[in-house]
Amino acid sequence: MLVVVSDLHFKEKSTDKILGDGSQAPFRYSRNLPGQVYQGFVNHLAEEATRNKVKKLDLVFAGDIFDVHRTSIWFWQYPANVRPCVSTNLVEENLETFILNVLAKIQSEPGVRKAL
């Protein structure tokens, strides 16, 4: 059984400025789905595999898993002329370190942590 997953778009949201409309208590919108959604998906895959007597399940992550570029951290923690969208041969050590830090922030989001 082959399962292809793409477009999860996990995002760092601690710097997100999108707030509720104020009609209720203030809250932040979350662009990340709750971890329970992914747990339900994996449970569903396991049930389908069992029901169909699948001997092997290949899970492929096809892209757009982490949205490294969709964080305002780029605007206040890094020089203005540097962004995450550069050719791989232009990635310097400090940019790589910065991207890894953004990934760590994404992974620390409660919903993302639970999903992973």
Beta strands, then each sheet from edge to edge (+ up, - down):
strand 1: 2-6
strand 2: 58-63
sheet 1: 1+ 2+
end
